[in-house]
Amino acid sequence: MDGERDGPHDGRTQSGGGKISKVRWIDPESRQKVFVSGTYERSCNQITLWSIPPVSQEGESFKRACQIDVEDDVNDITTCIGTNFAVALNNGDLLVVDADNDKLDIRQTMCDVHQRCAANAISSCDNWIVSGGGDGSILLHDLNATAQPSLITSQMSSVRAISMLTANLVVSSHLCGRIYVWDLREKSSSLPSLKPTVAYYPTNTPGAIMAISSHPADRHLIGFGTEEGIVGFLDIRIAAECVAPVSMPFSVGCINEITFHPGYPENVYLVSSEGVLIHLDATKQGVIHRVGDKESASSNLWLSRPSSFGNANVSVLMEEPMPINSVDVCADGVIVGSDSFMMTFIDKEFFV
């Protein structure tokens, strides 16, 4: 892997009390620097709510506001509306949790939704949640209803990551090395499950696609990472037989998570099983476009030239001896969690 190696900028590190499987900012637009973490491979796993004070207090980088026990490994966490978030557990349960007022309140529990298989991945849009199971099933859950979840499919290989782009469009990645697109408008009462609208085999290798993320300004542009260390980008508006994904191999082990910066999406962050946090910066490859900026240029390099990321500047922001499992980014900075029990926050100063 070629790239610059930068030290963390204003980095803070603290133990999370166990192997950290997921970290997620909560209601980042409030600018309160609040995040949640989940653990795995413990006799008693936990979800913890943290805040980041302006100055470290009593030697602690983060302040623990609340902690609750859960019945199995935390496999995935997705933020919902406001301070709500949803959790996928290894026993197949899904939890909907509210993180308001420095407390964690489990509002809803959906038990064993994937029929004795793990809930591997979860994503949300508005009041909908989509979950992917170890058995290959994908289910749609309406948070405003008490009805049973709607089956999207049950005929795929094990789901590794899932993203709900809109209330009607879902993208999933699988153990078999494929990415599937699901148009939920095609579902009818006469069909027990859907067939994927499009199926991509983006790397032509047997390795599982472990992570996916959608561009915040153009949801059809997908970043992905594989268990073999390949990072790629593709436009799901293009037919499978015509698409030419940008693929870049990195010698960093399995790509555990990939995410776009929500305000500066020409910046992408990824973490790997070899303990590396990587920053891909494509700002010099085209017109800088800040999402939500009223004065932003009309041209966005992602919309016109997604392949520009093949020439992105690569920086290693952090290295540690244990796998880094999760990364999330907001306007305030990047937060990561790892098998070393440690969580690290890196300040926003390096973004642009």
C-alpha positions as CSV (number, residue, x, y, z in Angstrom):
1,M,0.0,0.0,0.0
2,D,1.4,3.4,-1.0
3,G,0.5,6.5,0.8
4,E,1.5,9.1,3.4
5,R,1.6,8.2,7.0
6,D,0.2,10.9,9.2
7,G,0.0,11.0,13.0
8,P,-3.4,11.5,14.6
9,H,-4.5,15.2,14.9
10,D,-5.6,16.0,18.4
11,G,-6.3,12.3,19.0
12,R,-7.9,11.1,22.2
13,T,-8.0,7.4,23.2
14,Q,-9.8,5.5,26.0
15,S,-10.8,2.0,26.8
16,G,-14.4,1.0,26.0
17,G,-14.4,-1.9,28.4
18,G,-14.2,-4.7,25.8
19,K,-13.6,-5.5,22.1
20,I,-15.4,-2.7,20.3
21,S,-17.4,-3.9,17.3
22,K,-19.2,-0.7,16.4
23,V,-19.1,3.1,17.1
24,R,-21.6,5.6,15.8
25,W,-22.2,9.3,16.3
26,I,-25.6,10.1,17.7
27,D,-27.5,13.1,16.3
28,P,-24.2,14.7,15.0
29,E,-26.0,17.8,13.7
30,S,-26.6,18.9,17.3
31,R,-22.8,19.2,17.6
32,Q,-22.7,17.7,21.1
33,K,-20.0,15.2,20.3
34,V,-22.0,12.2,21.6
35,F,-21.5,8.7,20.3
36,V,-22.4,5.1,21.1
37,S,-20.3,2.0,21.2
38,G,-21.0,-1.8,21.2
39,T,-18.9,-4.7,22.3
40,Y,-18.5,-8.3,21.2
41,E,-16.9,-11.6,22.4
42,R,-17.6,-10.9,26.0
43,S,-19.6,-12.9,28.6
44,C,-21.7,-9.8,29.0
45,N,-21.8,-7.4,26.1
46,Q,-22.8,-3.8,26.4
47,I,-23.9,-0.7,24.6
48,T,-22.4,2.5,26.0
49,L,-23.3,6.2,25.5
50,W,-20.3,8.5,25.5
51,S,-19.7,12.2,25.2
52,I,-16.5,14.1,24.4
53,P,-15.8,17.0,26.7
54,P,-13.9,20.0,25.4
55,V,-11.0,19.1,27.7
56,S,-10.2,15.7,29.1
57,Q,-11.5,15.3,32.6
58,E,-9.6,13.4,35.4
59,G,-7.5,11.7,32.8
60,E,-10.5,10.4,30.8
61,S,-10.8,11.3,27.2
62,F,-14.5,10.5,27.0
63,K,-17.3,10.7,29.6
64,R,-19.5,7.6,30.0
65,A,-23.1,8.8,30.3
66,C,-24.9,5.5,30.4
67,Q,-24.4,1.7,29.7
68,I,-26.8,-1.2,29.2
69,D,-26.2,-4.9,28.9
70,V,-27.3,-6.8,25.8
71,E,-27.8,-10.5,25.4
72,D,-25.2,-11.2,22.6
73,D,-22.5,-9.6,20.5
74,V,-23.3,-6.3,18.9
75,N,-22.9,-6.9,15.2
76,D,-24.1,-3.5,13.8
77,I,-25.5,-0.2,14.8
78,T,-27.4,2.3,12.6
79,T,-28.6,5.8,13.6
80,C,-32.3,6.5,13.1
81,I,-34.3,9.8,13.5
82,G,-33.0,12.2,16.1
83,T,-31.4,10.5,19.1
84,N,-32.7,7.0,18.2
85,F,-30.5,4.2,16.9
86,A,-31.0,0.5,16.1
87,V,-28.8,-2.4,17.1
88,A,-28.3,-5.8,15.4
89,L,-27.3,-8.6,17.7
90,N,-25.6,-12.0,17.1
91,N,-28.6,-13.9,18.5
92,G,-30.9,-12.4,15.8
93,D,-32.5,-9.7,17.9
94,L,-32.9,-6.1,16.9
95,L,-33.1,-3.3,19.4
96,V,-34.4,0.3,18.9
97,V,-32.8,2.5,21.6
98,D,-33.3,6.1,22.5
99,A,-30.2,8.0,23.6
100,D,-31.8,11.2,24.8
101,N,-30.8,13.1,28.0
102,D,-27.7,11.0,28.7
103,K,-29.7,7.9,29.1
104,L,-30.2,4.7,27.0
105,D,-33.8,3.5,26.8
106,I,-34.7,0.4,24.8
107,R,-37.9,1.4,23.1
108,Q,-38.5,-1.8,21.1
109,T,-37.1,-5.3,20.9
110,M,-37.6,-7.5,17.8
111,C,-36.7,-11.1,18.8
112,D,-35.0,-13.7,16.5
113,V,-36.0,-11.9,13.3
114,H,-33.7,-14.1,11.2
115,Q,-34.9,-17.4,12.5
116,R,-32.1,-18.5,14.8
117,C,-29.4,-16.8,12.7
118,A,-27.4,-13.7,13.5
119,A,-28.5,-10.3,12.5
120,N,-25.3,-9.3,10.8
121,A,-26.2,-5.8,9.4
122,I,-28.7,-3.1,9.8
123,S,-29.6,0.2,8.2
124,S,-32.4,2.8,8.4
125,C,-34.3,5.5,6.5
126,D,-37.0,7.6,8.1
127,N,-39.1,5.1,10.2
128,W,-37.9,2.0,8.3
129,I,-35.2,-0.4,9.2
130,V,-33.7,-3.1,7.0
131,S,-31.7,-6.0,8.5
132,G,-29.6,-8.6,6.9
133,G,-29.0,-12.1,8.4
134,G,-26.4,-14.7,8.5
135,D,-28.8,-17.0,6.6
136,G,-29.0,-14.6,3.7
137,S,-32.4,-13.2,4.5
138,I,-33.2,-9.5,4.3
139,L,-36.2,-8.1,6.2
140,L,-37.9,-4.7,6.3
141,H,-39.3,-3.4,9.6
142,D,-41.7,-0.5,10.1
143,L,-41.0,1.2,13.3
144,N,-44.5,2.8,13.4
145,A,-46.3,-0.6,13.2
146,T,-46.5,-3.7,15.3
147,A,-46.9,-6.0,12.3
148,Q,-44.4,-8.7,11.4
149,P,-41.5,-7.6,9.3
150,S,-41.8,-7.8,5.5
151,L,-39.5,-10.4,3.8
152,I,-37.4,-8.9,1.0
153,T,-35.5,-12.1,0.3
154,S,-34.4,-15.4,1.9
155,Q,-32.4,-16.9,-1.0
156,M,-29.0,-15.1,-0.9
157,S,-25.7,-16.0,0.7
158,S,-24.9,-14.5,4.1
159,V,-25.4,-10.7,4.3
160,R,-22.2,-8.8,5.4
161,A,-23.4,-5.2,5.0
162,I,-26.5,-3.4,4.1
163,S,-27.5,0.2,3.2
164,M,-31.0,1.7,2.9
165,L,-30.5,4.5,0.3
166,T,-34.1,5.6,0.3
167,A,-37.4,4.2,1.7
168,N,-37.6,2.1,-1.5
169,L,-34.0,1.3,-2.4
170,V,-31.7,-1.1,-0.6
171,V,-28.2,-2.2,-1.4
172,S,-26.7,-5.3,0.3
173,S,-23.3,-7.0,0.1
174,H,-22.7,-10.7,0.6
175,L,-20.3,-13.5,1.5
176,C,-20.3,-14.6,-2.1
177,G,-18.6,-11.4,-3.3
178,R,-21.7,-9.8,-4.8
179,I,-23.5,-6.6,-4.3
180,Y,-27.3,-6.6,-4.9
181,V,-29.7,-3.7,-5.4
182,W,-33.3,-4.1,-4.2
183,D,-36.3,-2.0,-5.4
184,L,-38.9,-2.4,-2.7
185,R,-41.6,-0.9,-5.0
186,E,-41.6,-4.2,-6.9
187,K,-42.8,-6.2,-4.0
188,S,-46.3,-7.4,-4.1
189,S,-48.5,-9.6,-1.9
190,S,-48.5,-12.3,-4.6
191,L,-44.7,-12.7,-4.4
192,P,-43.1,-14.2,-1.2
193,S,-39.9,-12.4,-1.8
194,L,-38.1,-10.1,-4.3
195,K,-35.4,-10.8,-6.8
196,P,-32.6,-8.2,-7.0
197,T,-33.0,-5.5,-9.5
198,V,-29.3,-5.6,-10.3
199,A,-26.5,-7.9,-9.2
200,Y,-22.9,-6.8,-9.3
201,Y,-19.7,-8.9,-9.0
202,P,-17.4,-5.9,-8.7
203,T,-14.0,-7.5,-8.0
204,N,-14.2,-10.9,-9.9
205,T,-12.7,-12.6,-6.8
206,P,-14.4,-15.0,-4.4
207,G,-13.8,-12.7,-1.4
208,A,-16.7,-11.5,0.6
209,I,-17.7,-7.8,0.3
210,M,-17.6,-6.9,4.0
211,A,-18.5,-3.2,3.9
212,I,-20.6,-0.8,1.9
213,S,-21.4,2.9,2.2
214,S,-23.4,5.4,0.0
215,H,-22.3,8.9,-1.0
216,P,-24.4,11.4,1.1
217,A,-25.1,13.7,-1.9
218,D,-25.7,11.0,-4.5
219,R,-27.0,7.7,-2.9
220,H,-26.4,5.8,-6.1
221,L,-22.6,6.0,-5.7
222,I,-21.4,3.2,-3.5
223,G,-18.1,2.6,-1.8
224,F,-17.2,-1.0,-0.8
225,G,-14.5,-3.0,0.9
226,T,-13.7,-6.7,0.7
227,E,-12.1,-9.3,3.0
228,E,-9.1,-9.3,0.7
229,G,-8.4,-5.6,1.2
230,I,-9.9,-4.3,-2.0
231,V,-11.6,-0.9,-1.9
232,G,-13.8,0.1,-4.7
233,F,-16.5,2.5,-5.9
234,L,-19.4,1.9,-8.3
235,D,-22.5,3.7,-9.7
236,I,-25.5,1.5,-9.3
237,R,-27.5,3.4,-11.9
238,I,-25.3,1.6,-14.5
239,A,-26.3,-1.9,-15.7
240,A,-24.1,-4.7,-14.3
241,E,-22.8,-5.6,-17.8
242,C,-21.7,-2.0,-18.4
243,V,-20.4,-0.9,-15.0
244,A,-16.7,-0.5,-14.5
245,P,-16.0,-0.2,-10.8
246,V,-12.9,1.6,-9.5
247,S,-11.0,-1.0,-7.5
248,M,-7.8,-0.5,-5.5
249,P,-6.0,-3.2,-3.6
250,F,-4.6,-2.4,-0.1
251,S,-2.3,-4.7,1.9
252,V,-4.1,-4.0,5.1
253,G,-6.2,-7.2,5.6
254,C,-10.0,-7.3,5.6
255,I,-11.8,-3.9,5.1
256,N,-14.1,-3.9,8.1
257,E,-15.9,-0.6,7.4
258,I,-15.9,2.3,4.9
259,T,-17.7,5.6,5.2
260,F,-17.9,9.0,3.4
261,H,-17.6,12.3,5.2
262,P,-21.1,13.6,5.4
263,G,-20.2,17.2,4.5
264,Y,-17.1,16.7,2.4
265,P,-17.8,13.4,0.6
266,E,-14.7,13.6,-1.5
267,N,-13.1,12.3,1.7
268,V,-13.5,8.6,2.5
269,Y,-12.4,6.7,5.7
270,L,-11.9,3.0,6.1
271,V,-10.6,0.6,8.7
272,S,-9.1,-2.8,8.5
273,S,-8.3,-6.1,10.3
274,E,-4.6,-5.2,10.4
275,G,-5.3,-2.1,12.6
276,V,-5.1,0.6,10.0
277,L,-7.3,3.8,9.6
278,I,-7.0,5.1,6.0
279,H,-8.1,8.5,4.6
280,L,-8.8,8.7,0.9
281,D,-8.8,12.3,-0.3
282,A,-10.0,13.1,-3.8
283,T,-10.4,16.9,-3.4
284,K,-7.6,17.6,-5.9
285,Q,-9.2,15.3,-8.5
286,G,-12.1,17.7,-9.3
287,V,-14.3,20.5,-8.0
288,I,-14.7,20.5,-4.2
289,H,-18.3,20.1,-3.3
290,R,-19.5,20.5,0.2
291,V,-22.9,18.9,0.8
292,G,-25.4,21.5,2.0
293,D,-23.3,24.5,1.1
294,K,-25.5,27.0,-0.7
295,E,-22.5,28.4,-2.6
296,S,-21.2,25.0,-3.7
297,A,-20.2,24.5,-7.3
298,S,-22.8,23.0,-9.6
299,S,-20.4,20.3,-10.7
300,N,-19.6,17.4,-8.3
301,L,-16.7,15.2,-9.1
302,W,-18.6,12.2,-7.8
303,L,-21.5,12.8,-10.1
304,S,-19.5,13.3,-13.2
305,R,-16.3,11.3,-12.6
306,P,-16.6,8.7,-9.8
307,S,-13.4,7.1,-11.3
308,S,-11.5,10.1,-10.0
309,F,-11.1,8.3,-6.7
310,G,-8.7,6.0,-8.3
311,N,-6.2,8.8,-8.1
312,A,-7.1,9.9,-4.6
313,N,-4.4,10.8,-2.1
314,V,-4.0,8.0,0.5
315,S,-3.0,8.8,4.1
316,V,-2.6,6.4,7.0
317,L,-4.1,8.3,9.9
318,M,-3.6,5.5,12.6
319,E,-2.0,2.1,13.0
320,E,-2.3,-0.3,15.9
321,P,-1.5,-4.0,16.4
322,M,-5.1,-5.2,16.8
323,P,-8.0,-5.0,14.3
324,I,-9.9,-1.7,14.0
325,N,-13.5,-2.8,13.5
326,S,-15.5,0.4,13.1
327,V,-15.3,4.0,12.0
328,D,-17.7,6.9,11.9
329,V,-17.3,10.5,10.9
330,C,-19.2,13.7,11.4
331,A,-18.4,17.4,11.2
332,D,-16.5,17.2,14.5
333,G,-14.1,14.4,13.7
334,V,-13.6,10.7,13.3
335,I,-14.2,8.0,15.9
336,V,-12.9,4.4,15.7
337,G,-13.2,1.3,17.8
338,S,-10.9,-1.8,17.9
339,D,-10.2,-5.2,19.3
340,S,-7.7,-3.6,21.7
341,F,-10.7,-2.3,23.7
342,M,-9.7,1.2,22.7
343,M,-11.7,4.0,21.1
344,T,-10.0,6.9,19.4
345,F,-11.3,10.3,18.4
346,I,-9.4,12.4,15.9
347,D,-10.3,16.0,15.6
348,K,-11.8,17.5,12.4
349,E,-8.8,19.7,11.6
350,F,-7.4,17.3,9.0
351,F,-10.5,17.0,6.9
352,V,-9.8,19.6,4.3
